[in-house]
C-alpha cells in the first residue's frame, strides 16, 4: 500500500522574522492574507502540530486537521522566545554544542536526536495506513523527516532550509520512504 505524505511548514511568525526560538505564537497578519498559498492537493488524513501557528495554517488551507502531538516543534527549553543572536553572545559554547552534537540539549529541552526519533516514529505509524496524508508542522520536524528518508547524518540537519509555507513530499511503497519532487 502506498502512502503519499506532504509536509507543510506553518506560515511566517514573529519568531521567523526575528530569528528567535519560537513560542506558541500566532501567524503574522501578513501571512493570514497570503496570496501564494501552497496547493497540497487532496488528502485522506490531515494532521497538524498542536502549536497555534500550525493549526492556523491548516485552517488557512481549508483543512479540518487532527492534532498530532508527535508533530510538535522541537522543545527548545529555556531558549524558547530568545533571539539566536543573543545566544551567540550569551551562551556561545552551549549554542555551538547544540549545533555540533545531535545528542546535546544544553537548553534543557529536546535534542535533535530525540526530535528525529519522535518524527520517525510518527512516520512509521502512518506508513502502513496508506493513502494521501498531509502534515502541517514546523521546519525542524520536516528537516528530521528528510534526514530519516535520506538516512543522512545528523549534521545534515543544518543544511536543509524550509521556508514558511514550504512543502516537502514523500512516498512510501511498503518497503521504503522516498523524497518526491
N, C-alpha and C positions, 0 to 999 in steps of 0.2 A: 504494500500500500504506500503510495507516495504522499509525502507531506510537503506542502509549499508554505514556507514561513517568511513573512515580510516583517522586518523590523522597521519601526518608525521612531525616530528621535523626537522628543517633545519640541514644541516651539520655543522661541527665544524668551529668556527671562533676564532679570536684572543681574543675576549671577553670571550669565553668559557674557553680558556686556562689560562687566567689571572684572572678569577673570577671577571670580571668587568661588570657593567651595559652596555648593548650594545648600539651602534650607528648603523647607516645604513652602515654596513661593508660587504665586500665580504667574501666568504668562504675561508678557508685556502687552500693553494696549495695542501697540503696533502689530503684534503677532495675531491678536484676536481679529484684526481686519485684513490679515494676509491674503493677497490675491493669488500668490503662487503656492497653493497647497499641493502636497503630493497626491498622486492618484494611485492608491494601492490596489484598486480592483476589489472584486467581491471576496467575501470571507465566510467560512463555515463557523469559525470561532474568532472572537476578538478579545484580547486581553490588554490590560493596562496596569502599569505600576500604580501603587496606592497614592503616589505623590499628586498633589493638586495640578501641577503643570502638565503631567501626563494625562490625567483624567480630562482636563480642559482640551488638550489636543485631540484626544479621541472623540470628544463631543463635537469639536470644531469640524472634524472629518465626517461627522454624521454617524458615528458608531455608538451602539449600546455595548459597552465593554464590561467584561468581568474583571474585577480587581484580582491580580495575581501577586501576592506578597513576594514571590521569588523574583519578580521583575523590578523590585525597588532599586533605587540608586545605591551605589556603594555607600556604606556608612563611613563618613569622614570624621566621625568622633568630634573631638573638640575643635577641629578645623572648620566645621560647618559654619558658613556665613563669613568666613575670613577670606580676604583677598590673597591670591597667590603671591603677589609682590611683597606683602607684609611678612609672609612666611619665609621668603627668600632672605629677608634681613633679620627676622627674629628667631627663626629655627632652621638655619641653613643645613645643619647636619641631619636633623630629622627629615627634612624635605628630601635631601639627597639620598638618605637611607630608603625612604618610601619609594622613590623613583627607581633606585637600583636593585632593591631586594623585594621581589613579589610576595615574600612571606612576612615582610615587616608591616607593622601598623603603629608607627610612633604617635599617631593622632588618637590612639586608643579606640579606634573604630575597627573597620574590616580591612584585612589585607587584600591585595589583588588576587592572591591565590584563593582566598575564601570566596571572593566575588566570582571568580571563574568556576569554582566547584558548584556554587549555587545556580549559576546560569546554565551550566552543562546539565545539571540535574533536571532543571525545568525543561530543557530541550529534549532530554531523554524521556521525560514523561509525555510530552506532546507527540513525539515521533510515531509511536505505534498507532495513534488515533487517526492518522492520515488527514487528508483534506487541506483546505486553504486556511491558514492561520495568520492573523495579524497581531503583532505585539507592539504597543505604544509604550515606550520606555525611555531610557537615558543613554547617553553616549558611552558611558563606562560599561553598561550592560551589553550594548551592541558590540563594543570592542572585544569584550570577553567571549561573546558568541563567535565572532570571526576567528579569534585565536583558537577556539575549540575546533571549528571546522577545518582550519588550515593546519592544525596540530603544530602551530607556530610557538616559538619560545616566548615566555612571558615578557621579555624585554621588547618584543614587537608591539606590545600594548600601546606604547607611546608613539608609534609610527602611524597609527590609524586615526584619521581626523573625521569625525562625524559631525556634520553641521546641524543646527536646529532645523527640524522638519526633514532631515536627511533620511533616506531609506536604504536598507540592505536586504537582499533577497537570498534565500537559501532553499534547497530542496533536500529531502531525504528519500531515497529509493528503497528503503527497507534494509540496506546494508551500510550506507554511509551518508553523511551530510556533504553537500557541495554548495559553493557560492554560485550565485546565478546572476549574470549580467545581461 
